[in-house]
Amino acid sequence: MRIGLITPEPGHPLLADTTALLTAEHEVEALDPVALGDVPVPLADVYLLKSRTPRALDIARDLERRGAPVVNTAAATALCQDRTEMAGLALRAGLPFAATRTVGALGAWVRKARPSAPVVVKSRLSRRGDLVARADGTARLRELARDWPEEPVVVQEYAPNNGWDHKLWAIGDQVFSALRRSELSPGGRGPTHPLAADELPDGWADLVRRVGAVFALDVYGVDIIDTGGGTPLIVDVNAFPGIRGQSGAPEALAALALRRASAGRT
């Protein structure tokens, strides 16, 4: 089989370990979206879309039009970058997702905003280095607006929790999990601690799989907070996250790539 990796970082631990598993019997080629330019990409049996840049998505769309399977699809990847579309789809599907308002440019909204409770302000476009911050009042909102005046944002009411994010990842039907102190907690983002699947509250693993079905994702992450008694609230969905330090993740990704490649040949 020929497997293509659409990424500028083939040395990422998950991809590097997956490549090591595959190369004994299969051909793996990393494709840097920037370095490719406008050169047509030869068709492989399957592609893993790790990059989310506009150029990477264009390449993935072209490959899909030419009949190649791409994991995840360009459409599913792009949807997860738009927090307005993400929240709308999740809520329409009945998922326990944080209620989300799209308010436009942060500076213009803050001039008239008078929140009665703490809120979480996020860039509408999910990307590296985007805005994700908690504001307990107008003073903090003005601080954010000074730094991000033109940033299109969404706003969610802050849901009280214990300050820890449940980081859940899925590769196919296999779910991995960890705990990480939230960047919105008073101490800021903290270390990530492994969490065995049997330590998750009842039903959470199945909830993650349902997210995958709703969003048409094969490799994805779901950030969940416990709002009390194991009641889940989904605050984010990510296409093809890093999934670092999770035993069995490279094996699961290698197996998924081969399944999709084989299905594409039939």
The 8 nearest C-alpha neighbors of each residue, nearest first, counted from 0:
[[1, 25, 44, 26, 2, 260, 257, 43],
 [2, 0, 26, 43, 44, 27, 25, 3],
 [3, 1, 27, 45, 46, 43, 44, 26],
 [2, 4, 46, 28, 29, 27, 47, 45],
 [5, 3, 29, 47, 46, 30, 6, 28],
 [6, 4, 30, 48, 49, 47, 29, 50],
 [5, 7, 50, 31, 8, 49, 4, 30],
 [6, 8, 31, 9, 32, 30, 5, 50],
 [9, 7, 10, 6, 11, 31, 29, 14],
 [10, 8, 11, 14, 29, 15, 6, 7],
 [11, 9, 15, 8, 12, 14, 13, 16],
 [10, 12, 14, 9, 13, 8, 15, 241],
 [13, 11, 15, 14, 16, 10, 243, 241],
 [14, 12, 16, 15, 11, 249, 17, 243],
 [15, 13, 17, 11, 16, 12, 9, 18],
 [16, 14, 12, 18, 10, 17, 13, 11],
 [15, 17, 19, 13, 18, 14, 249, 12],
 [16, 18, 249, 14, 20, 19, 15, 253],
 [17, 19, 15, 21, 20, 16, 14, 22],
 [20, 18, 16, 17, 21, 22, 15, 23],
 [19, 21, 17, 18, 22, 16, 23, 253],
 [22, 20, 18, 25, 19, 23, 24, 17],
 [21, 23, 25, 24, 19, 26, 18, 20],
 [22, 24, 21, 25, 20, 19, 26, 18],
 [25, 23, 22, 21, 26, 0, 20, 27],
 [24, 26, 22, 0, 21, 23, 1, 27],
 [25, 27, 1, 22, 2, 0, 28, 24],
 [26, 28, 2, 3, 1, 22, 25, 18],
 [29, 27, 3, 4, 2, 30, 26, 1],
 [30, 28, 4, 3, 9, 5, 31, 6],
 [31, 29, 5, 4, 6, 32, 28, 3],
 [30, 32, 7, 6, 34, 33, 35, 5],
 [33, 31, 55, 35, 34, 54, 30, 6],
 [34, 32, 35, 31, 36, 54, 7, 55],
 [33, 35, 31, 36, 32, 30, 7, 37],
 [36, 34, 32, 33, 38, 31, 37, 30],
 [35, 37, 34, 38, 33, 32, 39, 54],
 [36, 38, 35, 39, 40, 34, 58, 33],
 [37, 39, 36, 35, 40, 41, 34, 58],
 [40, 38, 37, 41, 35, 36, 58, 61],
 [39, 41, 42, 38, 62, 35, 58, 30],
 [42, 40, 39, 43, 62, 38, 3, 67],
 [41, 43, 40, 67, 44, 62, 65, 45],
 [42, 44, 1, 45, 2, 3, 41, 46],
 [45, 43, 260, 1, 2, 0, 67, 42],
 [46, 44, 260, 68, 2, 43, 69, 67],
 [45, 47, 3, 69, 4, 2, 70, 48],
 [46, 48, 70, 4, 69, 5, 49, 3],
 [49, 47, 5, 70, 50, 71, 46, 4],
 [48, 50, 6, 239, 5, 47, 51, 4],
 [51, 49, 6, 48, 52, 55, 5, 7],
 [52, 50, 55, 56, 53, 49, 76, 77],
 [51, 53, 55, 54, 50, 56, 32, 57],
 [54, 52, 56, 55, 57, 51, 58, 77],
 [53, 55, 57, 52, 56, 32, 58, 33],
 [56, 54, 52, 58, 32, 57, 53, 50],
 [55, 57, 59, 53, 58, 54, 73, 60],
 [58, 56, 54, 60, 59, 55, 53, 61],
 [59, 57, 55, 61, 56, 60, 62, 54],
 [58, 60, 56, 62, 61, 57, 73, 63],
 [61, 59, 63, 57, 62, 58, 73, 56],
 [62, 60, 64, 58, 63, 59, 57, 65],
 [63, 61, 65, 59, 67, 64, 60, 58],
 [62, 64, 67, 66, 60, 65, 61, 59],
 [65, 63, 61, 66, 62, 60, 67, 59],
 [64, 66, 62, 63, 67, 61, 42, 60],
 [65, 67, 63, 64, 62, 68, 263, 42],
 [66, 68, 63, 62, 65, 45, 69, 44],
 [69, 67, 45, 63, 263, 46, 66, 70],
 [68, 70, 46, 72, 71, 45, 47, 67],
 [71, 69, 47, 72, 48, 46, 217, 68],
 [70, 72, 69, 216, 48, 217, 76, 75],
 [73, 71, 69, 75, 70, 74, 76, 59],
 [72, 74, 76, 56, 75, 59, 60, 77],
 [73, 75, 77, 72, 76, 78, 60, 71],
 [76, 74, 78, 72, 77, 73, 215, 214],
 [77, 75, 73, 74, 238, 79, 78, 72],
 [78, 76, 74, 80, 79, 75, 73, 81],
 [77, 79, 75, 80, 76, 81, 74, 85],
 [80, 78, 77, 76, 81, 85, 237, 238],
 [79, 81, 125, 77, 78, 124, 82, 76],
 [82, 80, 124, 84, 83, 79, 78, 123],
 [81, 83, 85, 123, 84, 86, 80, 124],
 [84, 82, 86, 85, 81, 87, 101, 123],
 [83, 85, 87, 81, 82, 86, 88, 78],
 [86, 84, 82, 83, 88, 87, 79, 81],
 [87, 85, 89, 83, 88, 84, 82, 90],
 [88, 86, 84, 90, 85, 89, 91, 83],
 [87, 89, 91, 85, 86, 90, 84, 92],
 [90, 88, 86, 92, 94, 87, 91, 85],
 [89, 91, 93, 92, 87, 94, 88, 86],
 [92, 90, 88, 93, 89, 87, 94, 86],
 [91, 93, 89, 90, 94, 88, 213, 87],
 [94, 92, 90, 91, 89, 95, 96, 88],
 [93, 95, 89, 90, 96, 92, 91, 210],
 [96, 94, 232, 233, 93, 97, 231, 90],
 [97, 95, 233, 94, 232, 234, 90, 89],
 [96, 98, 234, 99, 233, 232, 155, 95],
 [99, 97, 155, 96, 100, 156, 86, 90],
 [98, 100, 155, 154, 97, 86, 153, 101],
 [101, 99, 154, 153, 102, 155, 98, 83],
 [100, 102, 153, 103, 152, 83, 154, 99],
 [103, 101, 153, 152, 100, 108, 104, 154],
 [104, 102, 151, 152, 101, 105, 108, 153],
 [103, 105, 151, 149, 150, 107, 106, 152],
 [106, 104, 108, 148, 107, 150, 144, 109],
 [107, 105, 148, 144, 109, 108, 104, 149],
 [106, 108, 110, 105, 109, 104, 111, 148],
 [109, 107, 105, 110, 106, 111, 112, 104],
 [108, 110, 112, 106, 111, 107, 105, 140],
 [111, 109, 108, 107, 112, 106, 141, 105],
 [110, 112, 109, 108, 113, 107, 106, 114],
 [113, 111, 109, 108, 110, 114, 137, 140],
 [112, 114, 115, 111, 137, 136, 109, 110],
 [115, 113, 116, 112, 136, 117, 137, 118],
 [114, 116, 113, 117, 136, 135, 118, 112],
 [117, 115, 114, 118, 135, 156, 136, 157],
 [118, 116, 135, 157, 134, 156, 136, 133],
 [119, 117, 156, 157, 134, 155, 133, 116],
 [118, 120, 133, 155, 157, 132, 154, 156],
 [119, 121, 154, 132, 131, 153, 133, 118],
 [122, 120, 131, 130, 153, 152, 123, 154],
 [121, 123, 152, 130, 124, 129, 151, 153],
 [122, 124, 152, 82, 153, 151, 81, 121],
 [125, 123, 81, 122, 80, 126, 82, 129],
 [124, 126, 80, 81, 123, 122, 129, 82],
 [127, 125, 129, 128, 124, 80, 51, 122],
 [126, 128, 129, 125, 130, 124, 51, 52],
 [129, 127, 126, 130, 125, 131, 122, 124],
 [128, 130, 126, 127, 122, 125, 131, 121],
 [129, 131, 122, 121, 132, 128, 120, 147],
 [132, 130, 121, 120, 129, 122, 119, 133],
 [133, 131, 120, 119, 130, 183, 134, 121],
 [132, 134, 119, 118, 183, 120, 135, 117],
 [135, 133, 139, 118, 136, 117, 140, 119],
 [136, 134, 117, 118, 133, 116, 139, 137],
 [135, 137, 134, 138, 139, 117, 140, 114],
 [136, 138, 140, 139, 141, 113, 135, 114],
 [139, 137, 141, 140, 136, 142, 134, 135],
 [140, 138, 142, 134, 141, 137, 136, 143],
 [139, 141, 137, 143, 142, 138, 134, 144],
 [142, 140, 144, 138, 139, 143, 137, 145],
 [143, 141, 139, 145, 140, 144, 138, 146],
 [142, 144, 140, 146, 141, 145, 147, 139],
 [143, 145, 148, 106, 141, 147, 146, 142],
 [144, 146, 142, 143, 148, 147, 141, 106],
 [145, 147, 143, 144, 148, 142, 141, 149],
 [146, 148, 144, 150, 145, 149, 143, 105],
 [149, 147, 106, 144, 105, 145, 150, 146],
 [148, 150, 104, 147, 105, 106, 151, 107],
 [149, 151, 104, 147, 105, 148, 152, 122],
 [152, 150, 104, 103, 123, 122, 105, 149],
 [153, 151, 122, 123, 121, 103, 150, 105],
 [152, 154, 101, 100, 121, 123, 102, 120],
 [155, 153, 120, 100, 119, 99, 121, 101],
 [156, 154, 99, 119, 118, 98, 157, 100],
 [155, 157, 118, 119, 158, 117, 154, 116],
 [156, 158, 118, 117, 119, 155, 159, 133],
 [157, 159, 156, 160, 226, 97, 118, 232],
 [160, 158, 226, 157, 161, 162, 227, 225],
 [161, 159, 226, 162, 225, 158, 224, 227],
 [160, 162, 163, 159, 225, 226, 224, 227],
 [161, 163, 184, 160, 181, 180, 164, 183],
 [164, 162, 180, 181, 179, 161, 178, 165],
 [165, 163, 179, 224, 181, 178, 166, 180],
 [164, 166, 178, 223, 222, 224, 177, 167],
 [167, 165, 222, 177, 176, 178, 164, 221],
 [168, 166, 176, 221, 220, 175, 165, 222],
 [167, 169, 220, 175, 174, 219, 221, 176],
 [168, 170, 174, 173, 219, 218, 171, 175],
 [171, 169, 218, 173, 217, 172, 252, 251],
 [170, 172, 217, 173, 169, 218, 255, 251],
 [171, 173, 170, 174, 169, 208, 217, 211],
 [172, 174, 170, 169, 171, 175, 251, 168],
 [173, 175, 169, 168, 172, 204, 170, 176],
 [176, 174, 168, 167, 169, 196, 173, 245],
 [175, 177, 167, 194, 166, 168, 196, 195],
 [178, 176, 194, 193, 166, 192, 165, 191],
 [177, 179, 165, 192, 191, 164, 166, 194],
 [180, 178, 191, 164, 163, 190, 181, 189],
 [181, 179, 163, 189, 188, 164, 162, 190],
 [180, 182, 188, 163, 183, 184, 164, 162],
 [181, 183, 188, 187, 184, 180, 189, 186],
 [182, 184, 181, 133, 187, 132, 185, 188],
 [183, 185, 162, 187, 181, 186, 182, 180],
 [186, 184, 187, 183, 182, 162, 181, 188],
 [185, 187, 184, 188, 189, 182, 183, 180],
 [188, 186, 182, 184, 185, 183, 189, 181],
 [187, 189, 182, 181, 180, 186, 190, 184],
 [190, 188, 180, 179, 187, 191, 181, 182],
 [189, 191, 179, 180, 192, 188, 178, 181],
 [190, 192, 179, 178, 177, 189, 193, 180],
 [191, 193, 178, 177, 179, 194, 190, 176],
 [194, 192, 177, 178, 195, 176, 191, 245],
 [193, 195, 177, 176, 178, 192, 196, 198],
 [196, 194, 198, 197, 176, 193, 199, 177],
 [195, 197, 198, 199, 194, 176, 175, 174],
 [196, 198, 195, 199, 200, 194, 201, 204],
 [199, 197, 195, 196, 194, 200, 201, 176],
 [198, 200, 197, 196, 201, 203, 195, 204],
 [201, 199, 229, 203, 202, 198, 197, 230],
 [202, 200, 203, 199, 229, 204, 197, 205],
 [201, 203, 205, 204, 206, 200, 199, 207],
 [202, 204, 206, 205, 201, 200, 207, 199],
 [205, 203, 207, 206, 202, 174, 208, 199],
 [204, 206, 208, 202, 207, 203, 209, 201],
 [207, 205, 203, 209, 204, 208, 202, 210],
 [208, 206, 210, 204, 209, 205, 203, 211],
 [207, 209, 205, 211, 210, 206, 212, 204],
 [210, 208, 206, 212, 211, 207, 213, 205],
 [211, 209, 207, 213, 208, 212, 214, 206],
 [212, 210, 216, 208, 214, 209, 213, 215],
 [211, 213, 209, 215, 210, 214, 208, 216],
 [214, 212, 210, 211, 215, 209, 92, 89],
 [213, 215, 211, 216, 212, 210, 75, 88],
 [216, 214, 212, 211, 213, 75, 217, 71],
 [215, 217, 211, 214, 71, 218, 219, 75],
 [216, 218, 171, 170, 71, 219, 211, 70],
 [219, 217, 170, 239, 169, 216, 238, 171],
 [220, 218, 238, 239, 237, 169, 168, 240],
 [219, 221, 168, 237, 167, 236, 240, 169],
 [220, 222, 236, 167, 235, 168, 223, 166],
 [223, 221, 166, 235, 234, 165, 233, 167],
 [224, 222, 233, 165, 232, 234, 164, 231],
 [223, 225, 164, 232, 231, 165, 226, 233],
 [224, 226, 231, 227, 230, 229, 160, 232],
 [225, 227, 160, 230, 224, 159, 231, 232],
 [228, 226, 225, 229, 230, 160, 231, 161],
 [227, 229, 230, 226, 225, 200, 231, 160],
 [228, 230, 227, 225, 200, 231, 226, 201],
 [229, 231, 225, 226, 227, 228, 232, 224],
 [232, 230, 225, 224, 229, 223, 226, 233],
 [231, 233, 95, 224, 223, 96, 97, 234],
 [234, 232, 223, 96, 222, 235, 95, 97],
 [233, 235, 97, 222, 223, 96, 232, 236],
 [234, 236, 222, 221, 233, 237, 223, 220],
 [237, 235, 221, 220, 79, 222, 238, 219],
 [238, 236, 220, 219, 79, 240, 239, 221],
 [237, 239, 219, 76, 240, 79, 218, 220],
 [240, 238, 219, 218, 49, 237, 241, 220],
 [241, 239, 242, 238, 219, 220, 237, 218],
 [240, 242, 243, 13, 239, 11, 12, 49],
 [243, 241, 240, 245, 244, 168, 13, 248],
 [244, 242, 241, 245, 13, 12, 248, 240],
 [243, 245, 246, 242, 248, 193, 13, 12],
 [246, 244, 248, 243, 247, 242, 175, 193],
 [245, 247, 248, 244, 249, 175, 250, 243],
 [246, 248, 250, 249, 251, 245, 252, 175],
 [247, 249, 251, 250, 245, 246, 252, 242],
 [250, 248, 17, 252, 251, 247, 16, 13],
 [251, 249, 253, 247, 248, 252, 254, 17],
 [250, 252, 248, 254, 249, 253, 255, 247],
 [251, 253, 255, 249, 254, 250, 256, 248],
 [254, 252, 250, 256, 255, 251, 17, 249],
 [253, 255, 251, 257, 252, 256, 250, 258],
 [256, 254, 252, 258, 257, 253, 251, 259],
 [257, 255, 253, 259, 254, 258, 260, 252],
 [256, 258, 260, 254, 255, 259, 261, 253],
 [259, 257, 255, 261, 260, 256, 262, 254],
 [258, 260, 262, 256, 261, 257, 263, 255],
 [261, 259, 44, 257, 45, 263, 258, 262],
 [260, 262, 258, 264, 263, 259, 257, 265],
 [263, 261, 259, 264, 265, 260, 258, 257],
 [262, 264, 260, 261, 265, 259, 68, 44],
 [265, 263, 261, 262, 260, 44, 259, 67],
 [264, 262, 263, 261, 260, 259, 44, 258]]
